[in-house]
Structure formats: C-alpha cells, structure tokens
C-alpha cells in the first residue's frame, strides 16, 4: 500500500470540484496533510502520542490501527440511557454515522448489548454501531469477514472514508466485510473518549515541562475525564475483552450469520483469541495480524520489543548497500543525536490537521525515540527514517514535523478511556506497580522514553476502577480453529516472537513473518494481503506464499537519488465540470481528476493540480483556493507568466509550512488554475521543471 499525505487524498473533494459547482459559495475547509499511519495502540491499538513532551509512551500500550475523532467535552450518553432490554441483541438499521466512501454498498445499524453479559436483566446497556460492506460478487460466500479494530480503544468507523478503499476493499471480492465500533469506542454508546487528553497534548507542545510535572498534568487530565464519564454512569469494569468478546459472539447471531471469519489486527488479535476461547461457535477461520498474546506481559515487554525493532532497523540499513553507503554510522549517529537533543531540544513546526492550527513543538531526544518507535509501525514510513534522521542532524526538520503532526492526529481516533479500562483490567492487574519503570531501566539507550508512560499507567490504573481480570486472561488459549498468523520483521510492539508464542497452542495454524514490514502487514503490502485472501478461500489448506520470495528489506530513501529526473508526458482528465489536458511528470500518480502526486516516499507531499472552470472569475478562484486549502494568509501576487495562448497571474503562499505556487488565467470561457505544492529545498527546480511547463500546456480540448 502506498500511503500518501491526506492532502493528496482530499484535494479533489475539498478543492474546486464540489465548491465550484456551487459557484464558489463553499465554506473554507482546512486540508489535512498527514500521513495515514498505523496508530500506536496505547495498550493494544492506540498508544498516546509519544512525540510530545507532555504525553509519554505508555508502558501498557500495544499499537492500534485506525481511530476516530471526538470533538466535544459534553458528557457522553450514559449506559442507562440506551434502548430498553426488549431490544437486546437486535440489529436495528440506521443511517451510517460516518461519511460513506463512494462506490460501496453499505448497510449500517445498531445492536444493543447488556453492559454486563452475566447480568443482562439489570437494564444497563451499550449500543454498538455496525457497518456491513456488501460483497462485489453476485454470489458471495455465506460467511462474512468481521474486522476487529486494534487499540484497545481504536475507533474503527471514523476513518472508513480515508482508508477503506485502499486497505479493505479487496476483501469484498468474495465476502461481505463487517466493521463495528467496539463498546466504549467511536460511534458506539457510551463513548469512553477523553478529548481533554488531546487538548492537553496540543496545549503543551511548546512547553519545556519537567518530567514530574508532565506526569502530574497527564494524570490530572485523565482524572478529569474519568470523573466526567463516571458522572455519566459509566461502569469502567464492564469495558474489557471479556465483555467485548461476548458482544462479538452475540453480534453474529444478531446479524443472522451461521458462520463468519474473525480478522483482527493488534489488540483485535487479543479480542479474537478471547472469542476463540469463550465462544468459538460459528467461527470458520481466524486471522491474527500482529499478534498480542493473552499470556504476554506488555507492561514489562514493551521496551524489549522496541529495542528489538530498533536493532532490526539499524541492521536493515547496514545490510542495504545504498543505505549503508549514504548513512554508514546510522545507529551511532542516531543515539548521538538523541543525547544532543536531550541536552538542547529543538523546535519543530507541527500542525493540527483537523483545525489547521500551527504549533511550535519542543523536541528532545526521547521524543525523537518515540517518533522512530511509532514510525516502525508503518511499512510506508520505515524507508524514509534513515534520511529523516540524517536531515534532523543537519538542521532539516520538515519530515520530522510531518511525522509528529500525523501521530498527533491519531489522538483523535481512539477512546483512551476504553484503552485504560481494558489494559488496567487485564494487563496491569497482573503486574506490580513499578514493574514497567523497572523494565525500562534495563535499556538505557531508549528506556527513558517509555518510563514516564509506565509511571502514568500505574497512577491511572490505581483509580480507574477497571476491576481485576480472572487468571484466564493471562493464559494461552488453545483452539483447533484454522488460524493464519502474520507478523512484520520491524514491528516494534507485537514482534514475530509473539506470533510464534500464540501458534504453539493453535495446531491448525499457518505462520508467516514478512521482511521489511512493520505492524498490520495484511494492509501494508500486496503479498501478505494475497496470502490472507488465499487463506480465506480455503482455511484448511496452506495458502500460496510464493510472493514472499520476491520480498526483501525496505527500499530506503537516499537523499538526492532521482530528485532531478523529470520527463513530462501528456494527460487528459475529466474533472466533472470540464475536460482538461496538459502535461505531468512521468511516474506521478493521479490522486484525483487533474491532481497528480509524486509519491516519492510516504512523506512526499509534492502535488500538482491542473483544472479549468467554465464561466468563473480568476480573482474569485484565488479567494476560493485560499479558503478551501486553508492556505496561510491570502496568496501574494508574485508576477506574471506569458504562454502562447494565456497570460497567467502568479501567486505564492504556504500550506502547513510548504511553499505553494499558484497560476490563474482566463480566456473568456474558462478560468484555469495550476497549483504546485513542493518543499523549500526543491521549489526552485520544480517551479521550472513542472510548474511553468504545466501552465504552458494546459488547455480544454
């Protein structure tokens, strides 16, 4: 999967097409430019941003996948406000609460569950929001796939418009695909999200907060969230894997399926294991991607797991001839840089992609460790890490700022209250307070980046009221169900060894470790995806894994290689309100009608937009662009450019720190626009090689 900046994905929808059809009357909408990366699960799918001085990595944090925003501090609906008991276990069709991606047949609805399955008659309920994506096949298999989000606390449905087509659409070839927000998360009710926590992260980005004060601030804001949720009637001891698994077993019956296939990533694998143990009825097969064993001790193993992944990363660069030649002392240089930044932190521009707000984040060495740790989740980001480290050493921080902005964005996609309810119940309850801090101390190079998170977790779990899990929640499951177990070589949170550990008591398993990949391999690369689809076709036979022979280590990005190779080729695009033609660099990918992205790496935001609008005024077009894109200030006139047919008025601006060049022209019938987003280092070259030729060639055929 080639994971590009959100700006590439949203340009078409935010710029021009919808707005211009309404004659430019659209309200300004900030355009995010974040990398869509695997979210670090703070206890299993959503680890709090480990990139800020205020929110350290939690020791009880297992990575996650894809979370969803909660933008209100109002009390969530209480558990007692849900439907009455006579509606239990019934699927009630509703409109989808998320923005439905185009091109898919989706049925949404709610299913009400008892808050405590062992006591279903006490009147307290939770409501799950469910989405069924119907198969592309005219005769789909009768057994759907049900996806189990990571976290714990990951919001599954909010990110659907951004990621479903790329990550999950291939599963619709033969099966329906079911996604739902687990109890306590996303659009399910009540939500255990803590927007107070997200606000604290942004509010303290630029502050040099002493460690003890940082811990105290974090604990205090989570106490505030806890008090708010408690006042709304939340019983924190009812939000854990045991109840989550009972929801899942009941959901199959509520939806009317005899059999289905469980598909979990990260914490979703722990949930799948719990269902396999507690109620295996109706499970045809199980996919465990980036496995989180019940018997693992996340509190004490998170730092050793991270240390293993760092070692794999440095060894991978050393084994790659181009990477080792460009960065011969990467490991030494990295830890020297960490020490330097701990002594003298630097300031890096960071953006809140939902609001467009800009911040100056103070970054110390331990924050850089957290950035690399989270980056090792994503196969798309791993290749750019050596270059990013080298850039920071040389004072270039653009890519570091993009990564930090992206990871902060993940805060809006999970319910940290659910995370703590699960992890305090079934992970921290099996560890003594201080165990995580002590384990971190055994790894002096990276341990300090995790120790404060472990200390926060100890204090939170002391008052959270999540209860204590039964011993079975810390024991290996045993099952004869056909199970596919997938692991990534660079995964920093759920290492391949954890997959092998679970495999020991699953006799009907197939296990694969994929070189060069991180967390969530089945949605990161075509090879593990094809193996997963083959397994679903026949879970009783070993899937064809021949594609693994062609896989190798990451294709590490090397500064300067390929930067100056530009060949222009013609294009024609139907943008809905006109057809335009012109030239675009060969190899750039069409991200939407008239929008082309270079995509040189996961952090490459180089984009050119070329469009024409009938009967529109060029000056109004500039105003509209500024609002729709969230440009920093009104575009400033910078001159003119003459072509054979048009006189272009030129403007300059910035988008989240990146230079933006705009050209607009009119011919009486159409207003034309060419817009280039580049980097400060490449702007001059791309201006001549791409921007000016695009203006010279653009026309309406």
C-alpha positions in Angstrom: 0.0 0.0 0.0 1.4 3.4 -1.0 0.3 5.6 1.9 0.2 9.3 0.8 -0.4 12.5 2.6 -4.1 13.2 3.3 -3.7 16.4 1.3 -3.4 14.2 -1.8 -6.5 12.3 -1.0 -8.6 15.3 -0.2 -7.6 17.8 -2.8 -10.2 16.7 -5.2 -13.1 16.7 -2.7 -12.0 19.9 -1.0 -10.8 22.0 -3.9 -12.9 23.2 -6.8 -15.0 20.2 -7.8 -17.8 20.4 -5.3 -17.1 24.0 -4.4 -17.1 25.4 -8.0 -20.3 23.6 -8.9 -21.9 25.8 -6.3 -20.2 28.9 -7.9 -17.6 29.2 -5.2 -20.0 29.5 -2.3 -18.4 26.8 -0.2 -17.2 27.5 3.3 -13.4 27.2 3.8 -12.3 23.8 4.9 -8.8 23.1 6.2 -7.0 20.4 4.3 -5.1 17.9 6.3 -1.6 16.8 5.1 -0.9 13.9 7.4 0.5 10.5 6.8 -2.1 7.9 7.4 0.0 5.5 9.6 -0.7 2.6 11.8 -1.7 4.1 15.1 0.2 3.0 18.2 -2.2 1.3 20.4 -1.8 2.5 23.9 -2.4 -0.8 25.4 -3.0 -2.5 22.2 -4.1 -0.2 19.5 -3.7 3.3 20.4 -0.7 4.5 22.2 -0.9 8.1 23.2 1.3 10.3 21.1 4.8 9.5 22.2 6.0 12.5 20.2 5.2 15.2 22.7 6.9 16.1 26.0 3.5 16.0 27.7 2.3 12.6 26.7 5.0 10.0 27.1 4.7 6.5 25.6 2.7 4.3 27.9 4.2 1.1 29.1 0.9 -0.6 28.6 0.5 0.4 25.1 0.1 -2.0 22.3 -0.3 -0.5 18.9 -3.5 0.2 17.1 -4.9 0.7 13.6 -7.2 3.4 12.8 -9.0 5.7 15.4 -11.9 8.4 15.2 -12.4 11.9 16.5 -14.5 13.0 19.4 -14.8 16.8 19.4 -17.0 17.6 22.4 -16.5 17.8 26.1 -20.2 17.2 26.8 -21.0 14.1 28.8 -21.5 11.0 26.5 -24.8 9.2 26.7 -25.0 7.1 29.8 -25.1 3.4 29.8 -28.6 3.6 31.3 -29.9 5.8 28.5 -29.6 3.1 25.9 -32.6 1.2 24.5 -34.7 -0.9 26.8 -33.9 -4.5 27.4 -36.5 -5.8 25.0 -34.3 -4.5 22.1 -31.3 -6.5 23.2 -29.4 -8.4 20.5 -31.5 -6.9 17.7 -30.0 -5.3 14.6 -31.8 -2.0 14.0 -31.0 -0.5 10.6 -29.9 3.2 10.8 -28.1 5.7 8.6 -24.3 5.4 8.8 -22.8 7.8 11.3 -19.6 8.1 9.2 -19.1 9.6 5.8 -19.7 6.7 3.4 -17.0 6.2 0.9 -18.2 6.3 -2.7 -18.7 3.1 -4.7 -19.6 0.7 -1.9 -22.9 -0.9 -0.9 -23.2 -0.4 2.8 -25.8 -1.2 5.4 -25.5 0.4 8.8 -27.3 -0.2 12.1 -27.1 -0.5 15.8 -27.2 -3.5 18.1 -27.8 -3.1 21.8 -25.9 -5.3 24.2 -26.1 -5.8 28.0 -23.5 -3.7 29.7 -22.6 -6.8 31.7 -23.4 -10.1 29.8 -23.5 -12.1 33.0 -26.4 -9.9 34.3 -28.4 -8.9 31.2 -31.6 -8.1 33.1 -30.2 -5.1 35.1 -31.4 -2.7 32.4 -27.9 -1.2 31.8 -27.0 -1.5 28.1 -24.5 -0.4 25.5 -25.2 0.3 21.8 -22.8 -0.8 19.1 -22.7 0.9 15.7 -22.2 -1.6 12.9 -21.5 -1.3 9.2 -21.8 -4.2 6.7 -19.9 -3.6 3.4 -21.6 -5.9 0.9 -19.5 -8.1 -1.4 -18.8 -7.2 -5.1 -19.7 -10.7 -6.0 -23.2 -11.7 -7.3 -22.8 -14.9 -5.3 -20.7 -14.1 -2.3 -19.6 -16.7 0.2 -22.2 -17.1 3.1 -19.5 -16.4 5.7 -18.6 -12.7 6.0 -15.4 -11.3 7.5 -15.7 -9.3 10.7 -12.9 -6.9 11.3 -11.6 -6.4 14.9 -10.0 -3.0 15.4 -6.9 -2.5 17.4 -6.3 -0.4 20.5 -7.7 -1.3 22.8 -9.9 1.8 22.2 -9.4 2.2 18.5 -12.3 3.7 16.7 -13.0 1.6 13.6 -15.5 3.6 11.6 -14.5 7.2 11.7 -11.5 6.6 9.4 -13.5 4.5 6.9 -13.8 7.3 4.3 -10.0 7.6 4.2 -8.8 4.0 4.4 -11.4 1.5 3.4 -10.9 1.6 -0.4 -7.2 1.1 -0.1 -7.0 -1.3 2.9 -10.1 -3.4 2.9 -11.9 -3.2 -0.5 -10.0 -6.3 -1.8 -11.8 -8.4 0.8 -15.1 -7.7 -0.9 -14.3 -9.9 -3.9 -16.0 -12.9 -2.3 -17.2 -11.9 1.2 -19.2 -9.3 3.0 -17.0 -7.2 5.3 -18.3 -6.2 8.7 -16.8 -3.3 10.7 -18.1 -2.1 14.0 -17.1 0.3 16.8 -16.4 -1.9 19.9 -18.0 -0.9 23.2 -16.6 2.3 24.5 -15.3 3.5 21.2 -16.2 5.6 18.2 -19.9 5.9 17.4 -20.9 3.2 19.8 -22.5 4.5 23.1 -21.4 5.3 25.6 -18.0 6.6 24.3 -15.0 6.5 26.6 -13.1 9.1 24.7 -11.1 11.8 26.5 -10.9 14.9 24.3 -9.4 16.6 27.4 -6.3 14.5 26.9 -6.0 15.5 23.2 -6.3 19.2 24.2 -3.5 18.8 26.8 -1.2 17.3 24.1 -1.6 20.3 21.8 -1.6 22.9 24.6 1.8 21.7 26.0 3.6 21.1 22.7 5.8 24.1 23.0 6.4 24.0 26.8 9.5 22.7 28.5 7.7 20.8 31.3 9.7 19.0 33.9 9.1 15.3 34.0 7.3 15.1 37.3 5.0 18.0 36.3 4.4 16.3 32.9 3.3 13.1 34.7 1.1 15.1 37.1 -0.6 17.0 34.2 -1.4 13.8 32.4 -2.8 12.1 35.4 -4.8 15.1 36.4 -6.5 15.4 32.9 -7.3 11.7 32.9 -8.8 12.1 36.4 -11.0 14.8 35.0 -12.1 12.6 32.1 -12.7 9.7 34.5 -14.9 11.8 36.7 -16.9 13.1 33.7 -17.5 9.5 32.5 -18.3 8.2 35.9 -20.9 11.0 36.4 -22.5 9.9 33.1 -23.0 6.4 34.5 -20.1 4.5 33.0 -19.1 1.3 34.8 -15.5 1.0 33.9 -15.3 -2.7 35.0 -17.7 -3.6 32.1 -15.3 -2.4 29.4 -12.8 -5.1 28.7 -12.0 -8.0 26.4 -14.3 -10.4 28.2 -17.4 -8.3 27.6 -16.1 -7.2 24.2 -15.9 -10.9 23.2 -19.4 -11.6 24.4 -20.6 -8.6 22.3 -18.9 -10.2 19.3 -20.4 -13.6 19.8 -23.9 -12.1 20.2 -23.4 -9.9 17.2 -23.0 -12.8 14.8 -26.5 -14.1 15.8 -28.0 -10.6 15.7 -26.8 -10.2 12.1 -28.2 -13.6 11.2 -25.0 -15.4 10.1 -24.3 -19.1 10.7 -20.6 -18.6 10.3 -18.1 -15.9 9.9 -14.3 -15.3 9.8 -12.6 -13.3 12.5 -9.9 -10.8 11.3 -8.0 -8.9 14.0 -5.0 -6.6 13.9 -3.1 -5.8 17.0 -5.4 -5.6 20.0 -8.0 -7.1 17.6 -6.0 -10.3 17.8 -6.3 -10.4 21.5 -10.1 -9.9 21.2 -10.2 -12.7 18.6 -8.3 -15.1 20.9 -10.8 -14.3 23.7 -13.7 -15.2 21.4 -11.9 -18.4 20.3 -11.7 -19.4 24.0 -15.0 -18.2 25.3 -17.5 -18.9 22.4 -16.0 -20.5 19.2 -19.4 -21.3 17.8 -19.8 -20.1 14.3 -16.2 -19.2 13.7 -15.0 -20.6 10.3 -11.5 -19.2 10.4 -9.3 -16.6 12.3 -6.7 -14.1 11.0 -4.3 -12.8 13.6 -2.2 -10.0 12.2 0.4 -8.5 14.5 -0.5 -10.8 17.4 -1.0 -9.7 21.0 -0.9 -12.9 23.2 -3.1 -13.1 26.3 -0.1 -14.6 28.1 2.3 -11.8 27.1 3.3 -9.2 29.7 3.0 -5.9 27.8 3.9 -3.9 30.9 7.5 -5.3 31.0 7.9 -6.4 27.4 7.2 -3.2 25.5 10.7 -1.8 25.9 12.5 -5.1 25.0 10.2 -5.3 21.9 11.0 -1.8 20.9 14.7 -2.4 21.4 14.5 -5.5 19.1 12.8 -3.4 16.4 15.4 -0.6 16.6 18.1 -3.2 16.2 16.3 -4.7 13.2 16.0 -1.2 11.6 19.7 -0.3 12.1 20.7 -3.8 10.8 18.5 -3.4 7.8 20.1 -0.1 6.8 23.6 -1.6 7.4 22.8 -4.6 5.1 21.5 -2.4 2.3 24.4 -1.2 0.1 22.8 2.2 -0.8 21.6 2.9 2.8 24.9 1.9 4.4 26.9 4.0 1.9 24.7 7.0 2.5 24.4 6.6 6.3 27.4 4.4 7.3 27.1 5.1 11.0 23.3 5.4 11.3 22.9 3.8 14.8 25.7 5.8 16.3 24.6 9.0 14.7 21.0 8.4 15.9 21.9 7.9 19.6 24.4 10.8 19.4 21.5 12.9 18.1 19.2 11.7 20.9 21.8 12.7 23.5 22.3 16.1 21.8 18.6 16.8 21.7 18.1 15.8 25.3 20.7 18.4 26.2 19.4 21.0 23.8 15.9 20.4 22.5 14.9 21.9 19.1 11.6 23.5 17.9 9.7 21.9 15.1 6.6 23.2 13.3 3.6 20.9 13.9 0.0 21.2 12.5 -3.3 20.0 13.9 -4.7 18.7 10.6 -8.3 18.9 11.8 -8.2 22.5 12.7 -5.4 23.8 10.6 -3.7 25.3 13.8 0.0 25.5 13.8 2.3 24.9 16.8 6.0 25.0 17.6 6.7 21.7 19.3 9.7 21.4 21.6 11.5 18.1 20.7 14.0 16.4 22.9 15.9 13.2 22.2 13.4 11.0 23.9 10.7 12.5 21.7 12.8 11.5 18.7 12.9 7.9 20.0 9.2 8.0 20.3 8.8 9.2 16.7 11.0 6.4 15.3 9.2 3.9 17.5 5.8 4.9 16.1 7.3 5.1 12.6 8.4 1.5 12.7 4.7 0.5 12.7 4.2 1.7 9.1 5.8 0.0 6.1 5.4 3.2 4.1 7.4 5.3 6.6 10.2 2.8 7.5 12.1 3.5 4.2 12.4 7.3 4.9 13.6 7.0 8.5 17.4 7.0 7.8 17.0 10.1 5.7 14.8 11.8 8.3 17.4 11.1 11.0 20.2 12.5 8.8 18.1 15.5 7.9 17.5 16.3 11.6 21.2 16.0 12.3 21.7 18.6 9.6 19.0 21.0 10.8 16.3 20.0 8.3 13.1 19.1 10.3 10.3 19.2 7.7 9.8 15.4 7.6 10.1 15.2 11.4 7.3 17.8 11.7 5.1 15.9 9.3 5.5 12.7 11.3 4.8 14.4 14.6 1.7 16.0 13.1 0.5 12.7 11.8 1.0 10.9 15.1 -0.8 13.7 17.0 -3.7 13.3 14.6 -4.1 9.7 15.8 -5.1 11.1 19.2 -8.5 11.9 17.7 -9.1 8.4 16.5 -9.3 6.4 19.7 -11.0 6.3 23.1 -8.3 6.4 25.7 -10.8 5.7 28.4 -11.6 2.3 26.8 -7.9 1.7 26.5 -7.3 2.2 30.2 -10.4 0.1 31.1 -9.0 -2.8 29.1 -5.4 -2.5 30.0 -5.8 -1.8 33.7 -8.2 -4.8 33.9 -6.3 -7.4 32.1 -2.7 -6.3 31.8 -1.6 -4.0 34.7 -3.6 -6.2 37.1 -1.1 -8.9 36.6 1.9 -6.6 37.2 3.2 -4.9 40.3 3.3 -1.1 40.3 6.7 0.0 39.1 7.3 -3.1 37.0 7.2 -1.1 33.8 9.5 1.6 35.0 12.0 -1.1 36.2 11.9 -2.9 32.9 12.6 0.3 31.0 15.7 0.9 33.2 17.3 -2.2 31.7 17.5 -0.4 28.3 19.4 2.8 28.9 19.5 3.9 25.3 15.7 4.0 24.8 14.2 3.2 28.2 13.7 6.8 29.4 11.4 7.5 26.5 9.0 4.8 27.9 9.5 5.1 31.7 7.2 8.1 32.3 4.4 6.4 30.4 4.7 3.4 32.6 4.6 5.7 35.7 1.4 7.4 34.3 -0.2 4.0 33.7 0.5 2.9 37.3 -1.2 6.0 38.7 -4.2 5.8 36.3 -4.9 2.2 37.0 -4.9 2.9 40.7 -8.1 4.9 40.4 -9.7 3.8 37.1 -11.9 1.2 38.7 -11.5 -1.3 35.9 -11.5 -4.3 38.2 -9.2 -7.3 38.2 -9.2 -9.9 35.5 -9.5 -13.6 36.2 -6.3 -15.7 35.8 -7.5 -17.0 32.4 -6.9 -13.5 30.9 -3.2 -14.1 31.4 -3.1 -17.7 30.0 -2.6 -19.0 26.5 -5.7 -20.1 24.5 -6.0 -23.5 22.9 -8.1 -23.9 19.8 -8.3 -26.2 16.8 -9.8 -23.4 14.6 -7.9 -22.8 11.3 -5.8 -19.7 12.1 -3.5 -17.5 9.9 -0.8 -15.7 12.0 1.0 -12.8 10.3 4.0 -10.8 11.6 6.2 -8.0 10.4 10.0 -8.0 10.8 10.2 -4.4 12.0 7.0 -4.4 14.2 8.0 -2.5 17.4 5.1 -3.6 19.6 3.9 -7.1 18.6 7.1 -8.9 17.5 7.2 -12.1 15.4 8.1 -14.0 18.5 4.6 -13.2 19.9 3.0 -14.7 16.9 5.1 -17.8 17.4 4.1 -17.9 21.0 0.4 -18.0 20.2 1.0 -20.5 17.4 2.3 -23.0 20.0 -1.3 -23.8 21.2 -3.0 -23.5 17.8 -2.3 -26.7 16.0 -4.1 -25.7 12.8 -2.2 -22.6 12.1 -0.1 -21.1 9.3 2.6 -18.6 10.4 4.4 -16.0 8.2 6.9 -13.3 9.0 7.3 -10.6 6.3 10.6 -8.9 5.7 10.8 -5.2 5.6 7.3 -4.7 7.1 6.1 -3.3 10.4 2.7 -3.5 12.1 -0.6 -4.6 10.4 1.1 -6.4 7.5 -2.1 -7.5 5.8 -3.0 -3.9 4.9 0.6 -2.9 4.2 1.6 -4.9 1.2 0.2 -6.9 -1.7 2.0 -10.1 -0.7 0.5 -10.6 2.8 -2.8 -9.4 1.5 -2.8 -12.1 -1.2 -1.9 -14.8 1.4 -4.7 -13.6 3.6 -7.2 -13.8 0.7 -6.0 -17.3 -0.2 -6.4 -18.4 3.4 -10.0 -17.1 3.4 -10.7 -19.1 0.2 -9.7 -22.3 1.9 -8.6 -22.1 5.6 -7.9 -25.9 5.7 -5.0 -25.6 3.1 -1.7 -23.8 3.3 -2.0 -20.6 1.4 0.2 -20.0 -1.6 3.1 -17.9 -0.2 5.3 -17.8 -3.3 5.2 -14.0 -3.4 7.4 -13.9 -0.3 10.4 -15.0 -2.4 10.3 -11.6 -4.1 10.2 -9.6 -0.9 13.2 -8.0 0.7 14.2 -5.3 3.0 12.8 -1.7 2.8 13.7 0.4 -0.2 15.4 3.0 1.9 15.2 6.6 0.6 18.6 8.1 -0.2 18.8 11.9 -0.4 19.4 13.2 -3.9 18.7 10.0 -5.8 16.2 10.5 -8.5 15.3 14.1 -7.4 16.3 15.7 -10.8 14.8 13.2 -13.2 11.7 14.8 -14.7 10.1 13.7 -18.0 6.8 15.2 -19.0 4.0 13.2 -20.6 0.5 14.3 -21.8 -2.6 13.7 -19.7 -6.4 14.2 -20.2 -8.7 14.4 -17.2 -12.5 14.7 -16.9 -12.9 16.8 -13.7 -16.7 16.7 -13.9 -17.3 20.4 -14.9 -14.8 20.3 -17.8 -12.2 18.1 -19.5 -8.6 19.4 -19.3 -5.4 18.3 -21.0 -1.8 19.2 -20.4 1.4 17.6 -19.2 2.5 16.0 -16.0 5.8 14.4 -14.8 6.0 10.7 -15.8 5.6 8.4 -12.9 3.4 10.8 -10.8 0.2 9.2 -9.7 -3.3 10.6 -10.4 -4.8 11.1 -7.0 -8.0 12.6 -8.5 -9.1 14.3 -11.7 -6.4 16.8 -12.6 -4.5 16.2 -9.3 -1.1 14.3 -9.5 1.2 13.3 -6.6 4.8 12.4 -6.9 4.7 9.9 -4.1 8.4 9.5 -3.9 8.0 8.4 -0.3 5.3 8.3 2.4 6.2 11.8 3.4 6.4 13.3 -0.1 3.7 16.0 -0.3 4.7 17.2 -3.8 1.4 17.7 -5.7 0.3 19.5 -8.8 -3.3 20.4 -9.5 -4.4 21.4 -13.0 -8.0 22.4 -13.6 -10.4 24.6 -15.6 -13.7 26.0 -14.6 -16.3 27.4 -17.0 -17.5 30.9 -16.6 -15.5 31.6 -13.4 -13.5 34.7 -12.4 -9.8 34.2 -11.8 -9.7 36.5 -8.8 -12.6 34.7 -7.2 -10.8 31.5 -7.9 -7.8 32.6 -5.8 -10.0 33.5 -2.9 -11.8 30.2 -3.1 -8.5 28.3 -3.2 -7.1 30.1 -0.2 -10.2 29.2 1.9 -10.6 25.6 0.6 -7.0 24.7 1.1 -6.5 26.6 4.4 -3.5 28.5 3.0 -1.6 30.5 5.5 -2.7 34.1 4.7 -4.0 35.4 1.4 -1.9 34.3 -1.6 0.5 37.1 -2.5 0.9 38.2 -6.2 4.3 37.4 -7.5 4.3 38.3 -11.2 3.0 37.1 -14.5 3.8 34.3 -16.9 3.1 34.5 -20.7 2.3 31.5 -22.8 1.3 31.3 -26.4 -2.4 31.5 -25.5 -2.8 32.8 -22.0 -1.4 35.4 -19.6 -1.1 33.8 -16.1 -1.2 35.8 -12.9 1.2 34.2 -10.4 0.7 33.9 -6.6 2.8 32.5 -3.7 1.6 31.1 -0.4 2.2 28.4 2.1 0.3 25.3 3.2 1.3 24.0 6.6 4.9 25.2 6.1 5.2 24.0 2.5 5.6 26.5 -0.4 2.6 26.8 -2.7 2.8 28.3 -6.2 -0.4 29.2 -8.0 -1.1 30.4 -11.5 -4.5 31.5 -12.7 -5.7 32.7 -16.2 -8.9 33.4 -18.1 -9.8 33.1 -21.8 -13.4 34.3 -21.6 -14.8 30.8 -21.5 -12.8 29.2 -18.7 -10.7 30.1 -15.7 -7.6 28.0 -15.5 -5.6 27.1 -12.4 -2.3 25.4 -11.9 -1.2 24.8 -8.3 2.1 23.3 -7.1 2.9 22.2 -3.5 6.5 21.4 -3.1 9.3 21.7 -0.5 11.6 24.6 0.2 14.6 22.6 -0.9 13.1 21.6 -4.3 10.8 24.5 -5.0 13.1 26.3 -7.5 13.8 23.2 -9.5 10.2 22.0 -9.6 9.0 25.6 -10.5 11.0 25.4 -13.7 10.7 21.7 -14.5 7.0 21.2 -13.7 5.0 24.3 -12.8 5.9 26.5 -15.8 5.5 23.7 -18.4 2.1 22.8 -16.8 0.9 26.4 -17.4 2.2 26.4 -20.9 0.4 23.2 -21.8 -2.9 23.3 -20.0 -6.0 23.7 -22.2 -9.6 22.5 -22.7 -9.8 20.2 -25.7 
